Amino acid sequence: MDDWLLFLVAVLLVALGLVVLWIWSMVSAAKNGKWVWFVLILIFSPLCLLYLLFADKRPPASSEPPRVRREPT
């Protein structure tokens, strides 16, 4: 009886982790403006892992403000 309870808890924890991963990848895709990925993740939820591993590549944040080039007058 205890084995079934342990199995049930493990399955529920994995399912909860997958739901969190799915929501996290959808939020990440929406924040980055990748709407095609957002729709694909919404339809095909296993794509969320692929998105988080390969497509969510943000450029590193720079501590310097961007330089403005001024034309001589």
N, CA, C and O atoms as a printed pandas DataFrame, in Angstrom:
     atom_number atom_name residue_name chain_id  residue_number  x_coord  y_coord  z_coord
0              1         N          MET        A               1    0.825   -1.206    0.000
1              2        CA          MET        A               1    0.000    0.000    0.000
2              3         C          MET        A               1    0.860    1.257    0.000
3              4         O          MET        A               1    0.510    2.245   -0.646
4              5         N          ASP        A               2    1.977    1.233    0.714
5              6        CA          ASP        A               2    2.835    2.404    0.784
6              7         C          ASP        A               2    3.511    2.695   -0.547
7              8         O          ASP        A               2    3.791    3.853   -0.860
8              9         N          ASP        A               3    3.777    1.656   -1.336
9             10        CA          ASP        A               3    4.406    1.865   -2.639
10            11         C          ASP        A               3    3.491    2.658   -3.568
11            12         O          ASP        A               3    3.961    3.520   -4.311
12            13         N          TRP        A               4    2.198    2.375   -3.531
13            14        CA          TRP        A               4    1.259    3.099   -4.373
14            15         C          TRP        A               4    1.155    4.559   -3.956
15            16         O          TRP        A               4    1.043    5.444   -4.804
16            17         N          LEU        A               5    1.192    4.808   -2.679
17            18        CA          LEU        A               5    1.130    6.182   -2.190
18            19         C          LEU        A               5    2.371    6.954   -2.612
19            20         O          LEU        A               5    2.266    8.106   -3.032
20            21         N          LEU        A               6    3.529    6.346   -2.508
21            22        CA          LEU        A               6    4.769    6.976   -2.935
22            23         C          LEU        A               6    4.751    7.248   -4.444
23            24         O          LEU        A               6    5.173    8.312   -4.896
24            25         N          PHE        A               7    4.264    6.287   -5.205
25            26        CA          PHE        A               7    4.147    6.457   -6.649
26            27         C          PHE        A               7    3.195    7.597   -6.992
27            28         O          PHE        A               7    3.488    8.400   -7.878
28            29         N          LEU        A               8    2.074    7.675   -6.312
29            30        CA          LEU        A               8    1.092    8.722   -6.551
30            31         C          LEU        A               8    1.661   10.100   -6.238
31            32         O          LEU        A               8    1.441   11.048   -6.991
32            33         N          VAL        A               9    2.383   10.217   -5.144
33            34        CA          VAL        A               9    3.009   11.496   -4.779
34            35         C          VAL        A               9    4.050   11.891   -5.819
35            36         O          VAL        A               9    4.137   13.061   -6.190
36            37         N          ALA        A              10    4.840   10.932   -6.292
37            38        CA          ALA        A              10    5.851   11.218   -7.307
38            39         C          ALA        A              10    5.212   11.687   -8.608
39            40         O          ALA        A              10    5.690   12.637   -9.228
40            41         N          VAL        A              11    4.151   11.037   -9.018
41            42        CA          VAL        A              11    3.458   11.426  -10.247
42            43         C          VAL        A              11    2.853   12.822  -10.104
43            44         O          VAL        A              11    2.924   13.618  -11.041
44            45         N          LEU        A              12    2.273   13.129   -8.972
45            46        CA          LEU        A              12    1.694   14.454   -8.754
46            47         C          LEU        A              12    2.765   15.545   -8.741
47            48         O          LEU        A              12    2.539   16.638   -9.260
48            49         N          LEU        A              13    3.925   15.258   -8.152
49            50        CA          LEU        A              13    5.008   16.241   -8.142
50            51         C          LEU        A              13    5.556   16.493   -9.549
51            52         O          LEU        A              13    5.860   17.632   -9.903
52            53         N          VAL        A              14    5.681   15.447  -10.338
53            54        CA          VAL        A              14    6.136   15.606  -11.718
54            55         C          VAL        A              14    5.112   16.398  -12.522
55            56         O          VAL        A              14    5.482   17.274  -13.303
56            57         N          ALA        A              15    3.838   16.102  -12.339
57            58        CA          ALA        A              15    2.795   16.836  -13.054
58            59         C          ALA        A              15    2.789   18.311  -12.655
59            60         O          ALA        A              15    2.634   19.179  -13.514
60            61         N          LEU        A              16    2.951   18.600  -11.390
61            62        CA          LEU        A              16    3.004   19.986  -10.933
62            63         C          LEU        A              16    4.215   20.702  -11.528
63            64         O          LEU        A              16    4.113   21.858  -11.937
64            65         N          GLY        A              17    5.350   20.025  -11.576
65            66        CA          GLY        A              17    6.551   20.612  -12.178
66            67         C          GLY        A              17    6.369   20.905  -13.655
67            68         O          GLY        A              17    6.844   21.929  -14.147
68            69         N          LEU        A              18    5.692   20.024  -14.365
69            70        CA          LEU        A              18    5.440   20.255  -15.789
70            71         C          LEU        A              18    4.512   21.437  -16.019
71            72         O          LEU        A              18    4.704   22.201  -16.965
72            73         N          VAL        A              19    3.519   21.595  -15.171
73            74        CA          VAL        A              19    2.610   22.741  -15.300
74            75         C          VAL        A              19    3.360   24.041  -15.035
75            76         O          VAL        A              19    3.163   25.028  -15.744
76            77         N          VAL        A              20    4.214   24.046  -14.023
77            78        CA          VAL        A              20    5.008   25.247  -13.723
78            79         C          VAL        A              20    5.936   25.563  -14.891
79            80         O          VAL        A              20    6.064   26.724  -15.281
80            81         N          LEU        A              21    6.585   24.544  -15.452
81            82        CA          LEU        A              21    7.469   24.740  -16.598
82            83         C          LEU        A              21    6.707   25.273  -17.799
83            84         O          LEU        A              21    7.216   26.137  -18.513
84            85         N          TRP        A              22    5.508   24.782  -18.037
85            86        CA          TRP        A              22    4.674   25.218  -19.156
86            87         C          TRP        A              22    4.302   26.689  -18.994
87            88         O          TRP        A              22    4.415   27.464  -19.943
88            89         N          ILE        A              23    3.862   27.076  -17.808
89            90        CA          ILE        A              23    3.479   28.471  -17.570
90            91         C          ILE        A              23    4.704   29.380  -17.665
91            92         O          ILE        A              23    4.623   30.468  -18.236
92            93         N          TRP        A              24    5.828   28.946  -17.115
93            94        CA          TRP        A              24    7.045   29.743  -17.142
94            95         C          TRP        A              24    7.504   29.991  -18.583
95            96         O          TRP        A              24    7.906   31.106  -18.918
96            97         N          SER        A              25    7.449   28.973  -19.431
97            98        CA          SER        A              25    7.881   29.147  -20.808
98            99         C          SER        A              25    6.922   30.041  -21.590
99           100         O          SER        A              25    7.359   30.796  -22.459
100          101         N          MET        A              26    5.628   29.969  -21.299
101          102        CA          MET        A              26    4.680   30.858  -21.978
102          103         C          MET        A              26    4.897   32.304  -21.564
103          104         O          MET        A              26    4.850   33.198  -22.409
104          105         N          VAL        A              27    5.130   32.548  -20.299
105          106        CA          VAL        A              27    5.396   33.909  -19.819
106          107         C          VAL        A              27    6.687   34.438  -20.432
107          108         O          VAL        A              27    6.757   35.598  -20.838
108          109         N          SER        A              28    7.698   33.595  -20.497
109          110        CA          SER        A              28    8.977   33.998  -21.070
110          111         C          SER        A              28    8.834   34.336  -22.549
111          112         O          SER        A              28    9.392   35.331  -23.013
112          113         N          ALA        A              29    8.103   33.531  -23.283
113          114        CA          ALA        A              29    7.888   33.800  -24.707
114          115         C          ALA        A              29    7.105   35.092  -24.898
115          116         O          ALA        A              29    7.407   35.867  -25.805
116          117         N          ALA        A              30    6.113   35.333  -24.066
117          118        CA          ALA        A              30    5.319   36.562  -24.187
118          119         C          ALA        A              30    6.152   37.793  -23.851
119          120         O          ALA        A              30    6.047   38.815  -24.530
120          121         N          LYS        A              31    6.982   37.708  -22.806
121          122        CA          LYS        A              31    7.826   38.852  -22.444
122          123         C          LYS        A              31    8.820   39.198  -23.542
123          124         O          LYS        A              31    9.141   40.368  -23.748
124          125         N          ASN        A              32    9.308   38.181  -24.247
125          126        CA          ASN        A              32   10.278   38.411  -25.314
126          127         C          ASN        A              32    9.612   38.753  -26.643
127          128         O          ASN        A              32   10.301   39.025  -27.627
128          129         N          GLY        A              33    8.299   38.744  -26.682
129          130        CA          GLY        A              33    7.580   39.080  -27.907
130          131         C          GLY        A              33    7.656   37.998  -28.972
131          132         O          GLY        A              33    7.490   38.291  -30.157
132          133         N          LYS        A              34    7.896   36.783  -28.587
133          134        CA          LYS        A              34    7.967   35.666  -29.531
134          135         C          LYS        A              34    6.605   34.983  -29.575
135          136         O          LYS        A              34    6.383   33.956  -28.935
136          137         N          TRP        A              35    5.708   35.577  -30.340
137          138        CA          TRP        A              35    4.312   35.134  -30.325
138          139         C          TRP        A              35    4.112   33.817  -31.047
139          140         O          TRP        A              35    3.195   33.068  -30.710
140          141         N          VAL        A              36    4.946   33.515  -32.030
141          142        CA          VAL        A              36    4.842   32.210  -32.690
142          143         C          VAL        A              36    5.177   31.102  -31.692
143          144         O          VAL        A              36    4.481   30.090  -31.616
144          145         N          TRP        A              37    6.260   31.310  -30.924
145          146        CA          TRP        A              37    6.602   30.338  -29.893
146          147         C          TRP        A              37    5.487   30.228  -28.855
147          148         O          TRP        A              37    5.170   29.133  -28.392
148          149         N          PHE        A              38    4.895   31.363  -28.495
149          150        CA          PHE        A              38    3.820   31.357  -27.504
150          151         C          PHE        A              38    2.668   30.461  -27.960
151          152         O          PHE        A              38    2.173   29.636  -27.191
152          153         N          VAL        A              39    2.249   30.628  -29.209
153          154        CA          VAL        A              39    1.133   29.825  -29.733
154          155         C          VAL        A              39    1.534   28.355  -29.836
155          156         O          VAL        A              39    0.740   27.470  -29.514
156          157         N          LEU        A              40    2.771   28.090  -30.284
157          158        CA          LEU        A              40    3.210   26.698  -30.385
158          159         C          LEU        A              40    3.269   26.025  -29.016
159          160         O          LEU        A              40    2.882   24.866  -28.872
160          161         N          ILE        A              41    3.758   26.759  -28.009
161          162        CA          ILE        A              41    3.804   26.198  -26.655
162          163         C          ILE        A              41    2.393   25.979  -26.124
163          164         O          ILE        A              41    2.124   24.989  -25.443
164          165         N          LEU        A              42    1.498   26.906  -26.438
165          166        CA          LEU        A              42    0.109   26.770  -26.000
166          167         C          LEU        A              42   -0.530   25.514  -26.589
167          168         O          LEU        A              42   -1.269   24.807  -25.904
168          169         N          ILE        A              43   -0.242   25.243  -27.858
169          170        CA          ILE        A              43   -0.851   24.093  -28.534
170          171         C          ILE        A              43   -0.120   22.795  -28.199
171          172         O          ILE        A              43   -0.746   21.784  -27.880
172          173         N          PHE        A              44    1.210   22.835  -28.274
173          174        CA          PHE        A              44    2.032   21.637  -28.058
174          175         C          PHE        A              44    2.869   21.854  -26.808
175          176         O          PHE        A              44    4.000   22.331  -26.901
176          177         N          SER        A              45    2.349   21.520  -25.667
177          178        CA          SER        A              45    3.025   21.836  -24.413
178          179         C          SER        A              45    4.418   21.227  -24.244
179          180         O          SER        A              45    5.214   21.825  -23.520
180          181         N          PRO        A              46    4.785   20.088  -24.846
181          182        CA          PRO        A              46    6.171   19.619  -24.682
182          183         C          PRO        A              46    7.207   20.549  -25.301
183          184         O          PRO        A              46    8.394   20.439  -24.996
184          185         N          LEU        A              47    6.772   21.467  -26.169
185          186        CA          LEU        A              47    7.715   22.410  -26.754
186          187         C          LEU        A              47    8.265   23.388  -25.727
187          188         O          LEU        A              47    9.259   24.064  -25.995
188          189         N          CYS        A              48    7.644   23.478  -24.565
189          190        CA          CYS        A              48    8.116   24.432  -23.561
190          191         C          CYS        A              48    9.534   24.099  -23.131
191          192         O          CYS        A              48   10.325   25.009  -22.885
192          193         N          LEU        A              49    9.875   22.838  -23.033
193          194        CA          LEU        A              49   11.234   22.468  -22.655
194          195         C          LEU        A              49   12.219   22.861  -23.753
195          196         O          LEU        A              49   13.300   23.373  -23.462
196          197         N          LEU        A              50   11.853   22.625  -25.008
197          198        CA          LEU        A              50   12.721   23.021  -26.115
198          199         C          LEU        A              50   12.895   24.538  -26.154
199          200         O          LEU        A              50   13.990   25.032  -26.424
200          201         N          TYR        A              51   11.823   25.270  -25.888
201          202        CA          TYR        A              51   11.923   26.727  -25.892
202          203         C          TYR        A              51   12.877   27.210  -24.803
203          204         O          TYR        A              51   13.736   28.052  -25.066
204          205         N          LEU        A              52   12.739   26.695  -23.598
205          206        CA          LEU        A              52   13.590   27.144  -22.508
206          207         C          LEU        A              52   15.048   26.758  -22.731
207          208         O          LEU        A              52   15.950   27.465  -22.281
208          209         N          LEU        A              53   15.287   25.648  -23.419
209          210        CA          LEU        A              53   16.662   25.223  -23.646
210          211         C          LEU        A              53   17.329   25.953  -24.813
211          212         O          LEU        A              53   18.517   26.268  -24.742
212          213         N          PHE        A              54   16.583   26.225  -25.883
213          214        CA          PHE        A              54   17.223   26.705  -27.103
214          215         C          PHE        A              54   16.766   28.080  -27.576
215          216         O          PHE        A              54   17.595   28.839  -28.077
216          217         N          ALA        A              55   15.511   28.435  -27.445
217          218        CA          ALA        A              55   14.999   29.656  -28.072
218          219         C          ALA        A              55   14.994   30.857  -27.149
219          220         O          ALA        A              55   14.869   31.982  -27.633
220          221         N          ASP        A              56   15.120   30.679  -25.881
221          222        CA          ASP        A              56   15.046   31.789  -24.936
222          223         C          ASP        A              56   16.440   32.374  -24.707
223          224         O          ASP        A              56   16.946   32.356  -23.585
224          225         N          LYS        A              57   17.049   32.884  -25.754
225          226        CA          LYS        A              57   18.389   33.446  -25.660
226          227         C          LYS        A              57   18.291   34.966  -25.701
227          228         O          LYS        A              57   18.212   35.571  -26.770
228          229         N          ARG        A              58   18.296   35.563  -24.527
229          230        CA          ARG        A              58   18.259   37.021  -24.441
230          231         C          ARG        A              58   19.687   37.558  -24.465
231          232         O          ARG        A              58   20.601   36.929  -23.931
232          233         N          PRO        A              59   19.876   38.713  -25.081
233          234        CA          PRO        A              59   21.216   39.291  -25.025
234          235         C          PRO        A              59   21.549   39.711  -23.599
235          236         O          PRO        A              59   20.654   40.101  -22.849
236          237         N          PRO        A              60   22.818   39.638  -23.212
237          238        CA          PRO        A              60   23.164   40.037  -21.847
238          239         C          PRO        A              60   22.921   41.525  -21.627
239          240         O          PRO        A              60   23.124   42.345  -22.522
240          241         N          ALA        A              61   22.492   41.843  -20.442
241          242        CA          ALA        A              61   22.212   43.238  -20.115
242          243         C          ALA        A              61   23.524   43.996  -19.987
243          244         O          ALA        A              61   24.478   43.517  -19.375
244          245         N          SER        A              62   23.555   45.170  -20.568
245          246        CA          SER        A              62   24.756   45.994  -20.521
246          247         C          SER        A              62   24.606   47.031  -19.423
247          248         O          SER        A              62   23.522   47.571  -19.206
248          249         N          SER        A              63   25.713   47.306  -18.728
249          250        CA          SER        A              63   25.655   48.305  -17.670
250          251         C          SER        A              63   25.859   49.714  -18.220
251          252         O          SER        A              63   25.553   50.696  -17.543
252          253         N          GLU        A              64   26.376   49.817  -19.447
253          254        CA          GLU        A              64   26.587   51.127  -20.056
254          255         C          GLU        A              64   25.342   51.545  -20.837
255          256         O          GLU        A              64   24.687   50.715  -21.467
256          257         N          PRO        A              65   25.020   52.848  -20.790
257          258        CA          PRO        A              65   23.912   53.312  -21.631
258          259         C          PRO        A              65   24.351   53.302  -23.093
259          260         O          PRO        A              65   25.541   53.436  -23.379
260          261         N          PRO        A              66   23.417   53.147  -24.011
261          262        CA          PRO        A              66   23.796   53.126  -25.425
262          263         C          PRO        A              66   24.355   54.479  -25.852
263          264         O          PRO        A              66   23.872   55.529  -25.427
264          265         N          ARG        A              67   25.370   54.437  -26.692
265          266        CA          ARG        A              67   25.988   55.668  -27.175
266          267         C          ARG        A              67   25.184   56.233  -28.331
267          268         O          ARG        A              67   24.691   55.497  -29.185
268          269         N          VAL        A              68   25.059   57.555  -28.342
269          270        CA          VAL        A              68   24.342   58.235  -29.415
270          271         C          VAL        A              68   25.386   58.906  -30.302
271          272         O          VAL        A              68   26.198   59.707  -29.838
272          273         N          ARG        A              69   25.347   58.563  -31.576
273          274        CA          ARG        A              69   26.279   59.172  -32.510
274          275         C          ARG        A              69   25.678   60.459  -33.039
275          276         O          ARG        A              69   24.544   60.483  -33.518
276          277         N          ARG        A              70   26.436   61.505  -32.950
277          278        CA          ARG        A              70   25.980   62.801  -33.455
278          279         C          ARG        A              70   26.772   63.165  -34.692
279          280         O          ARG        A              70   27.994   63.027  -34.737
280          281         N          GLU        A              71   26.053   63.631  -35.689
281          282        CA          GLU        A              71   26.683   64.065  -36.924
282          283         C          GLU        A              71   27.243   65.464  -36.737
283          284         O          GLU        A              71   26.583   66.315  -36.141
284          285         N          PRO        A              72   28.447   65.721  -37.235
285          286        CA          PRO        A              72   28.983   67.086  -37.117
286          287         C          PRO        A              72   28.194   68.050  -37.983
287          288         O          PRO        A              72   27.787   67.712  -39.094
288          289         N          THR        A              73   27.983   69.229  -37.476
289          290        CA          THR        A              73   27.214   70.238  -38.238
290          291         C          THR        A              73   28.089   71.358  -38.725
291          292         O          THR        A              73   27.603   72.282  -39.378
